[in-house]
Amino acid sequence: MNGDKIFVDTNVLVYGHDVDSGPKNQIARRVLLDLWQQKKGVLIISAASQAAATKILTEDLQSGLTIEGILLENPFI
């Protein structure tokens, strides 16, 4: 995957969070973790920046952190 940028479809994200999805959950979690460790998990920041967003609501990134002028906020805490 060298310098490739990888777009992940939402169904992979859903399977990664849905513990009742059986083997798809483990596969999705492995794929997402691998992409994150390879620094491929920053595409959401790029997309938000291009859309001129000022905030991303997420429970997966560090709440309160600001990246490229975009505040990350966990709506569940």
DRENDO-1510 file (C-alpha; in Angstrom, 1 decimal, always signed):
<recs>
REC; n; res; u; v; w
REC; 1; MET; +0.0; +0.0; +0.0 .
REC; 2; ASN; +3.1; +2.3; +0.0 .
REC; 3; GLY; +1.9; +5.9; -0.6 .
REC; 4; ASP; -1.6; +4.9; -1.7 .
REC; 5; LYS; -4.6; +6.6; -0.2 .
REC; 6; ILE; -7.3; +4.2; +0.7 .
REC; 7; PHE; -11.0; +5.2; +0.9 .
REC; 8; VAL; -13.0; +2.9; +3.2 .
REC; 9; ASP; -16.7; +2.5; +2.4 .
REC; 10; THR; -19.1; +3.0; +5.3 .
REC; 11; ASN; -20.1; -0.6; +5.5 .
REC; 12; VAL; -16.5; -1.5; +6.5 .
REC; 13; LEU; -16.8; +1.1; +9.3 .
REC; 14; VAL; -20.1; -0.3; +10.4 .
REC; 15; TYR; -18.8; -3.8; +10.5 .
REC; 16; GLY; -15.8; -2.6; +12.5 .
REC; 17; HIS; -18.2; -1.4; +15.2 .
REC; 18; ASP; -20.9; -4.1; +15.0 .
REC; 19; VAL; -19.7; -6.8; +17.3 .
REC; 20; ASP; -22.7; -8.9; +16.2 .
REC; 21; SER; -21.5; -9.1; +12.6 .
REC; 22; GLY; -19.3; -12.1; +13.3 .
REC; 23; PRO; -16.2; -12.6; +11.2 .
REC; 24; LYS; -16.8; -9.4; +9.3 .
REC; 25; ASN; -16.3; -7.5; +12.6 .
REC; 26; GLN; -12.8; -9.0; +13.1 .
REC; 27; ILE; -11.8; -8.5; +9.5 .
REC; 28; ALA; -13.0; -4.9; +9.4 .
REC; 29; ARG; -11.3; -4.1; +12.7 .
REC; 30; ARG; -8.0; -5.5; +11.4 .
REC; 31; VAL; -8.3; -3.5; +8.2 .
REC; 32; LEU; -9.1; -0.3; +10.0 .
REC; 33; LEU; -6.3; -0.8; +12.5 .
REC; 34; ASP; -3.8; -1.5; +9.8 .
REC; 35; LEU; -4.8; +1.6; +7.9 .
REC; 36; TRP; -4.6; +3.7; +11.0 .
REC; 37; GLN; -1.2; +2.4; +12.0 .
REC; 38; GLN; +0.1; +3.2; +8.5 .
REC; 39; LYS; -1.2; +6.8; +8.8 .
REC; 40; LYS; -3.8; +6.2; +6.2 .
REC; 41; GLY; -6.6; +7.0; +8.7 .
REC; 42; VAL; -6.3; +10.8; +8.2 .
REC; 43; LEU; -8.5; +11.0; +5.1 .
REC; 44; ILE; -11.4; +12.1; +7.2 .
REC; 45; ILE; -9.4; +15.2; +8.2 .
REC; 46; SER; -8.6; +16.0; +4.6 .
REC; 47; ALA; -12.2; +15.6; +3.5 .
REC; 48; ALA; -13.4; +17.8; +6.4 .
REC; 49; SER; -10.8; +20.4; +5.5 .
REC; 50; GLN; -11.7; +20.5; +1.8 .
REC; 51; ALA; -15.4; +20.9; +2.9 .
REC; 52; ALA; -14.4; +23.9; +5.1 .
REC; 53; ALA; -15.7; +22.1; +8.2 .
REC; 54; THR; -14.7; +23.4; +11.6 .
REC; 55; LYS; -15.6; +20.3; +13.7 .
REC; 56; ILE; -15.7; +16.6; +13.3 .
REC; 57; LEU; -18.0; +14.6; +15.6 .
REC; 58; THR; -16.4; +11.2; +16.3 .
REC; 59; GLU; -15.9; +8.8; +19.1 .
REC; 60; ASP; -12.8; +7.3; +17.5 .
REC; 61; LEU; -10.4; +10.2; +17.6 .
REC; 62; GLN; -9.1; +12.2; +20.6 .
REC; 63; SER; -11.8; +14.5; +21.7 .
REC; 64; GLY; -10.7; +18.1; +22.1 .
REC; 65; LEU; -7.7; +17.8; +19.7 .
REC; 66; THR; -7.5; +20.3; +16.9 .
REC; 67; ILE; -6.0; +19.2; +13.6 .
REC; 68; GLU; -5.6; +21.6; +10.6 .
REC; 69; GLY; -8.0; +24.0; +12.4 .
REC; 70; ILE; -10.7; +21.3; +12.8 .
REC; 71; LEU; -11.8; +20.5; +16.3 .
REC; 72; LEU; -12.4; +16.8; +17.1 .
REC; 73; GLU; -15.4; +16.3; +19.5 .
REC; 74; ASN; -16.8; +13.1; +21.0 .
REC; 75; PRO; -20.6; +13.7; +21.3 .
REC; 76; PHE; -20.9; +10.8; +23.7 .
REC; 77; ILE; -18.8; +12.2; +26.5 .
</recs>
